[in-house]
Amino acid sequence: MEIIDAGLMGVRSAVLRVSRRQTPLRFTIYPMVHLGEQSFYDEVSRRLRDHDLIVAEGIIGASAGARKLTRTYRHAGGHRKLGLVEQSKSVVDVGVPVVWADLTGSEFDDGWRKVPFTERAIATVGAPLAAGYLRMFGSREVLARHLKLDDVAIDRWDPDSGLDRLVSDEREARLVRALQDIHERRHDERIDVAVVYGAAHALPVVQFLMAKLGYVVSSADWVTVFTY
């Protein structure tokens, strides 16, 4: 199942709709790329207005650790050469109720302090270096290759990595619990729940909905993240 397509002409994100034959509740998965054209985020916002509930990614409250890890996006977003912007929480601010299925800032920072020092040091130094490279020498083609190989790779980092457990496993567990709670409480309602989360988390979440709750992918279409 392809979530992100980094092809010859640009990067696309697959919007996936999953449903169950037995119940009317439907989930629509929006795999997000955190650096893209404004038109991508505008299109996602436009579609979200048609949903009844949004389950969204976003550290709740301030987090020094999260800011260190997201430097690449913050520094590259808005750079005139790339012409791209960083995703903001305003994408989901469309007048629909939002469930923030993520860690709080203090929870993330507690987890960050438990990550081995070497991993924290590499991540802290690597993010601004990557941002500087993109600003000075990068292009949309370079960014597309990065997305294809690293940012949304289905194969995870080292499973023993403390950083992977924090960024991926712990946050996915929070998301999965939120979706399971919605399914258990509202599966008999004819509502469409949007899941707006980073593309790296999308496939494990779809697999959970299919394997554990009996949903199947009923339809899909592409939204362009950026072209080149």
C-alpha positions in Angstrom: 0.0 0.0 0.0 1.6 3.3 -1.1 1.0 6.2 1.2 3.4 8.8 -0.4 4.4 8.9 -4.0 7.6 10.8 -4.8 7.5 10.6 -8.6 9.2 12.4 -11.5 6.9 15.4 -11.3 6.3 15.9 -7.6 5.2 14.4 -4.3 1.6 13.2 -3.7 -0.1 12.0 -0.6 -2.8 9.2 -0.7 -6.0 10.0 1.1 -7.4 6.7 2.3 -11.0 5.9 3.3 -11.6 2.9 5.5 -15.0 1.4 6.4 -16.7 -1.7 7.9 -19.6 -3.5 6.3 -21.2 -4.0 9.7 -21.2 -0.3 10.9 -21.6 3.1 9.4 -18.7 4.9 11.0 -15.9 5.7 8.5 -12.3 6.9 8.9 -10.5 9.0 6.3 -6.7 9.0 6.7 -4.7 12.1 5.6 -1.0 11.2 5.6 0.7 14.6 6.2 4.0 15.8 4.9 5.2 18.6 7.2 6.8 20.8 4.4 4.7 21.4 1.3 3.0 24.0 -0.9 0.4 26.1 0.7 -2.1 24.7 -1.8 -1.6 21.2 -0.3 -2.6 22.4 3.2 -5.5 24.5 1.8 -6.8 21.5 0.0 -6.6 19.3 3.1 -8.4 22.1 5.1 -11.1 22.3 2.5 -11.8 18.5 2.7 -11.7 18.5 6.5 -14.8 20.8 6.6 -16.9 17.9 5.3 -16.0 15.6 8.3 -17.7 15.2 11.6 -14.7 14.8 13.8 -10.9 15.3 13.3 -8.2 13.3 15.1 -5.0 15.3 14.7 -1.3 15.1 15.4 0.4 17.9 17.4 2.3 18.0 20.6 0.0 19.5 23.2 1.8 22.5 24.7 5.3 23.7 24.5 8.1 21.2 24.2 11.8 22.0 23.9 12.6 18.5 22.7 10.0 18.6 19.9 11.3 22.1 18.8 14.8 20.6 18.4 13.6 17.8 16.2 11.5 20.0 13.9 14.2 22.6 13.2 14.5 21.3 9.6 10.9 22.1 8.8 10.9 25.5 10.6 14.1 26.7 8.9 13.3 25.4 5.4 9.7 26.5 5.5 9.2 29.9 3.8 12.6 29.8 2.1 12.1 31.6 -1.2 14.2 29.1 -3.2 12.0 26.2 -2.1 8.8 28.1 -2.1 7.3 25.8 0.5 5.7 26.3 3.9 5.7 24.4 7.2 2.5 22.6 8.2 0.8 24.4 11.1 -2.0 23.4 13.4 -4.3 25.8 11.7 -4.8 23.2 8.9 -7.3 21.5 11.1 -8.9 24.7 12.4 -12.0 24.4 10.1 -14.9 24.6 12.6 -15.0 20.8 13.1 -14.3 19.2 16.6 -10.7 18.2 17.0 -9.2 15.4 19.2 -5.5 16.0 19.7 -4.3 12.4 19.8 -0.7 13.1 20.8 1.7 13.5 23.7 1.7 16.6 25.9 4.8 18.8 25.8 5.8 17.6 29.2 5.3 14.0 28.3 7.4 14.4 25.1 10.2 16.2 27.1 10.2 13.5 29.7 10.6 10.9 27.0 13.3 13.1 25.3 15.4 13.1 28.5 15.3 9.3 28.5 16.7 9.0 25.0 20.4 8.0 25.1 22.7 11.1 25.0 24.3 10.0 21.8 21.0 9.8 19.9 19.9 13.2 21.3 23.2 14.8 20.3 23.0 13.4 16.8 19.4 14.6 16.4 20.1 18.0 17.9 23.1 18.6 15.6 21.6 16.9 12.5 18.4 18.9 12.3 20.0 22.4 11.9 22.6 20.9 9.5 19.9 19.4 7.3 18.0 22.7 7.4 21.1 24.7 6.4 21.8 22.3 3.5 18.3 22.7 2.2 18.4 26.5 2.5 21.8 26.8 0.7 21.8 23.9 -1.8 18.5 22.1 -1.6 15.8 21.9 -4.2 12.3 20.3 -4.3 13.8 17.3 -6.1 16.3 16.8 -3.3 13.5 17.1 -0.7 11.4 14.6 -2.7 14.2 12.0 -2.6 14.6 12.6 1.2 10.9 12.0 1.7 10.9 8.9 -0.4 13.9 7.4 1.4 13.6 8.6 4.9 10.8 10.7 6.2 7.9 8.4 5.3 9.8 5.1 5.0 7.7 2.2 6.1 10.7 0.4 7.6 11.4 2.0 10.9 14.7 3.1 12.3 16.5 0.8 14.7 13.8 -0.8 16.8 16.1 -0.4 19.8 16.4 3.3 19.3 15.1 5.4 22.1 14.3 8.2 19.7 12.2 5.9 17.5 10.2 4.7 20.4 9.5 8.3 21.4 8.7 9.8 18.0 7.0 6.8 16.5 5.9 4.0 19.0 4.6 6.1 21.9 2.8 8.6 19.7 1.3 5.9 17.5 0.1 4.1 20.6 -1.7 7.4 21.7 -3.3 7.7 18.2 -4.4 4.1 18.1 -6.1 4.4 21.6 -8.0 7.4 20.4 -9.2 5.7 17.3 -10.2 2.6 19.2 -12.1 4.7 21.7 -14.0 6.5 18.9 -14.8 3.1 17.2 -16.1 1.6 20.5 -18.3 4.6 21.4 -19.5 5.8 18.0 -19.3 2.8 15.6 -23.1 2.9 15.2 -23.2 6.5 14.1 -23.0 7.6 10.4 -20.1 9.9 10.8 -16.8 10.4 8.9 -13.7 10.8 11.1 -10.6 12.4 9.6 -7.2 11.3 10.8 -4.6 14.0 10.1 -1.2 12.6 11.1 2.3 12.4 9.8 2.7 10.0 6.8 5.2 7.9 8.7 2.4 6.9 11.1 -0.3 6.4 8.5 0.4 2.8 7.3 0.7 1.3 10.9 -2.6 3.0 11.8 -4.4 1.7 8.7 -3.0 -1.8 9.4 -4.4 -1.5 13.0 -7.8 -0.5 11.8 -7.9 -3.4 9.3 -6.4 -6.1 11.4 -7.9 -5.3 14.8 -11.2 -3.5 14.1 -12.2 -5.1 10.8 -12.0 -2.1 8.5 -11.1 -2.3 4.8 -9.8 0.4 2.4 -12.9 1.4 0.4 -11.5 4.1 -1.7 -8.4 6.4 -2.2 -7.2 9.4 -4.1 -4.1 11.6 -4.4 -3.5 15.1 -3.2 -0.4 16.9 -4.5 2.1 18.0 -1.8 4.4 19.9 -4.1 5.5 19.8 -7.7 8.8 20.5 -9.4 
